[in-house]
Amino acid sequence: MMNKMTVCRVAGLALVVAFAFTAAAFAQDATYVGNSQCKICHNKKEEGEQWTKWKAEAHSQAFAKLSSDEAKAVATKAGVTKPPAEAPECLQCHVTAADPATGKCPEKIQPADGVQCESCHGPASAHTAEGKKFKGGDKTAEPAKKILKSTAETCKKCHNEKNPTAKAGEAFDFDKMWAKINHSNPAKAKK
């Protein structure tokens, strides 16, 4: 019989794999480009400075948090045998696109950047290519159609009851948490 931690790890792995397949299918075989590419277009003051907002909040520091004494205690209690900053079961939620089995990331993803744009919006190569066409004058280009829109389900792939820091009986409140990290484009909200 599997112990509770093994069941949680298997369930978490299945959820991550399912999300990865969904994201890959949606993003039309897109690849990860890294947050420095996102910053090029998504850091203009008049459009909401999304990159700067991300950099100032906890998701950008998710990997660094794995080196804290608190993370080490949580990992020990959860039965994680490696240091949290090396453990695939921790990295899969604290680093963008970390392989759930190995903890390795795609080439353009820097673990130190924590949970960056593509964790929530999916691989962005198709989006950035479409954005370059639009900036080049192709008004038929639609970069917004080449990227995932985050939902409560996107967040729940990590913010769920299997998360060892989740409070027992407390459900993830998407609206409350979105208010903390809201990085909507105010120019689009006016339309």
Backbone torsions as a table, in degrees:
resi	resn	phi	psi	omega
1	MET	NA	136.2	-178.9
2	MET	-77.2	143.1	176.7
3	ASN	-78.5	168.5	-175.4
4	LYS	-58.9	-41.5	-178.5
5	MET	-64.7	-41.4	178.9
6	THR	-63.9	-42.8	178.2
7	VAL	-60.7	-44.6	179.2
8	CYS	-61.9	-42.9	-179.8
9	ARG	-64.9	-43.6	179.5
10	VAL	-64.0	-44.4	179.4
11	ALA	-64.2	-42.8	178.1
12	GLY	-62.9	-43.1	178.6
13	LEU	-62.3	-42.8	178.9
14	ALA	-62.2	-41.1	179.0
15	LEU	-64.5	-44.4	179.1
16	VAL	-63.6	-43.8	179.1
17	VAL	-62.8	-44.0	179.2
18	ALA	-61.5	-43.4	178.7
19	PHE	-63.9	-42.4	-178.6
20	ALA	-60.4	-43.4	178.7
21	PHE	-65.6	-40.7	179.0
22	THR	-64.4	-47.1	-179.3
23	ALA	-62.6	-42.8	-179.0
24	ALA	-64.3	-41.9	179.5
25	ALA	-65.2	-43.8	-179.0
26	PHE	-64.9	-42.6	-175.5
27	ALA	-80.9	10.1	174.9
28	GLN	51.7	58.2	178.8
29	ASP	59.6	31.1	178.0
30	ALA	-69.2	157.5	176.0
31	THR	-116.6	165.2	-179.6
32	TYR	-77.5	137.7	-178.2
33	VAL	-113.4	-17.1	-179.0
34	GLY	87.7	153.7	-172.7
35	ASN	-67.7	-19.5	178.6
36	SER	-65.2	-30.1	175.4
37	GLN	-70.9	-37.5	179.4
38	CYS	-64.2	-38.7	-177.4
39	LYS	-59.7	-31.5	-177.3
40	ILE	-55.1	-45.3	-176.7
41	CYS	-105.3	-21.7	-171.5
42	HIS	-111.2	44.9	176.1
43	ASN	-142.2	22.9	178.9
44	LYS	-84.1	134.9	-177.8
45	LYS	-54.5	-47.4	-177.0
46	GLU	-67.9	-13.3	179.8
47	GLU	-110.2	8.4	171.9
48	GLY	106.6	-2.3	178.2
49	GLU	45.7	53.0	-177.2
50	GLN	-57.3	-43.1	-177.8
51	TRP	-63.2	-44.3	179.9
52	THR	-63.2	-39.6	177.7
53	LYS	-62.9	-44.3	178.6
54	TRP	-60.7	-45.4	-176.4
55	LYS	-61.6	-28.3	-177.6
56	ALA	-88.1	-7.6	-177.0
57	GLU	-109.1	175.5	-169.4
58	ALA	-63.1	-30.9	-178.1
59	HIS	-58.8	-38.2	-179.4
60	SER	-67.9	-18.1	-179.5
61	GLN	-104.5	10.1	-174.7
62	ALA	-59.9	-40.1	179.5
63	PHE	-68.6	-44.7	-179.6
64	ALA	-58.7	-35.0	-179.2
65	LYS	-62.4	-26.4	-179.6
66	LEU	-65.4	-14.7	178.6
67	SER	-92.4	-1.3	-177.8
68	SER	-76.2	158.5	176.3
69	ASP	-62.0	-36.3	179.0
70	GLU	-61.1	-45.9	-180.0
71	ALA	-63.5	-39.5	178.8
72	LYS	-63.1	-40.0	179.0
73	ALA	-67.2	-43.0	178.8
74	VAL	-62.1	-44.3	-179.3
75	ALA	-63.3	-43.7	178.9
76	THR	-60.6	-46.6	-180.0
77	LYS	-62.4	-33.5	-179.2
78	ALA	-82.9	-3.9	178.4
79	GLY	85.3	16.5	178.2
80	VAL	-75.6	128.5	-174.0
81	THR	-91.5	-23.7	178.1
82	LYS	-93.7	162.4	171.4
83	PRO	-58.1	141.5	-176.0
84	PRO	-51.9	-36.7	-178.1
85	ALA	-72.4	-3.8	177.5
86	GLU	-120.6	-9.1	-173.0
87	ALA	-85.7	119.4	179.7
88	PRO	-52.8	-37.6	-178.4
89	GLU	-66.7	-21.4	174.5
90	CYS	-91.0	-42.9	-177.0
91	LEU	-62.1	-31.7	-176.1
92	GLN	-60.1	-22.6	176.4
93	CYS	-111.6	-14.3	-177.2
94	HIS	-101.3	-4.2	-178.9
95	VAL	-140.5	140.2	179.4
96	THR	-64.2	128.4	171.6
97	ALA	59.2	25.0	176.9
98	ALA	-67.3	132.2	178.5
99	ASP	-63.8	125.0	-177.3
100	PRO	-62.4	-21.0	-179.6
101	ALA	-90.6	-35.8	-173.9
102	THR	-115.0	-21.8	-175.5
103	GLY	83.2	-3.8	-179.5
104	LYS	-72.9	149.4	-178.8
105	CYS	-112.3	157.7	172.3
106	PRO	-58.9	157.5	-173.7
107	GLU	-50.3	-43.2	-173.6
108	LYS	-87.3	1.8	-180.0
109	ILE	-99.6	123.4	177.8
110	GLN	-97.7	117.4	-179.1
111	PRO	-52.6	-36.8	-178.4
112	ALA	-59.8	-19.7	178.8
113	ASP	-82.1	1.6	173.7
114	GLY	62.7	-138.1	-178.9
115	VAL	-90.4	99.5	-176.2
116	GLN	-103.7	-174.9	-171.5
117	CYS	-46.0	-46.9	-173.7
118	GLU	-72.9	-11.1	173.0
119	SER	-64.8	-37.7	-176.6
120	CYS	-99.2	-30.9	-174.0
121	HIS	-105.3	-1.2	177.9
122	GLY	82.1	169.7	179.7
123	PRO	-56.4	137.0	-167.6
124	ALA	-111.4	10.4	-176.8
125	SER	-61.5	-39.4	178.5
126	ALA	-67.3	-38.5	178.0
127	HIS	-63.3	-47.5	-178.9
128	THR	-67.1	-36.8	177.7
129	ALA	-63.5	-42.3	178.7
130	GLU	-66.9	-37.6	177.1
131	GLY	-63.2	-39.2	177.9
132	LYS	-64.9	-38.6	176.7
133	LYS	-62.0	-44.2	-178.9
134	PHE	-62.8	-46.7	178.7
135	LYS	-63.1	-27.5	179.2
136	GLY	-80.7	1.1	176.4
137	GLY	107.1	-3.1	179.4
138	ASP	-80.4	97.0	-176.3
139	LYS	-75.4	-2.9	174.5
140	THR	-88.8	-12.0	179.7
141	ALA	-66.9	140.2	-178.8
142	GLU	-132.7	79.0	-177.7
143	PRO	-59.9	-31.4	-178.8
144	ALA	-64.3	-23.4	179.2
145	LYS	-83.5	-3.3	-177.3
146	LYS	-110.2	22.8	-179.4
147	ILE	-145.6	148.8	178.8
148	LEU	-73.5	147.1	170.3
149	LYS	-97.3	127.7	-179.5
150	SER	-69.6	146.4	177.2
151	THR	-135.4	176.0	175.3
152	ALA	-57.6	-37.5	-179.7
153	GLU	-64.8	-34.7	176.6
154	THR	-59.9	-47.2	-178.4
155	CYS	-65.9	-37.6	-175.7
156	LYS	-69.9	-7.7	175.8
157	LYS	-65.7	-23.8	175.3
158	CYS	-119.4	-36.6	-179.3
159	HIS	-88.5	81.4	-176.9
160	ASN	-145.8	178.4	-176.3
161	GLU	-67.0	-14.7	177.8
162	LYS	-82.4	-14.8	177.9
163	ASN	-65.6	124.3	-175.1
164	PRO	-65.9	-11.6	176.9
165	THR	-101.2	0.7	178.5
166	ALA	-66.4	142.0	178.2
167	LYS	-82.8	131.0	-178.1
168	ALA	-54.5	130.5	176.4
169	GLY	79.5	-3.1	-178.3
170	GLU	-100.3	114.5	-179.9
171	ALA	-78.7	152.4	176.9
172	PHE	-67.9	125.8	-179.3
173	ASP	-103.5	95.0	-175.9
174	PHE	-56.9	-47.4	-176.8
175	ASP	-61.6	-43.2	179.1
176	LYS	-64.0	-44.8	-178.3
177	MET	-71.9	-37.3	178.2
178	TRP	-61.3	-37.3	178.6
179	ALA	-58.6	-31.5	179.9
180	LYS	-74.6	-30.2	-175.2
181	ILE	-118.5	9.3	-176.1
182	ASN	-49.2	123.4	-179.8
183	HIS	-133.9	36.9	179.6
184	SER	-65.5	154.9	177.4
185	ASN	-83.8	112.7	-178.3
186	PRO	-64.1	-27.1	178.4
187	ALA	-65.8	-36.0	179.3
188	LYS	-77.6	-28.9	-179.4
189	ALA	-67.5	-26.7	-178.4
190	LYS	-77.5	-17.5	-176.5
191	LYS	-74.6	NA	NA
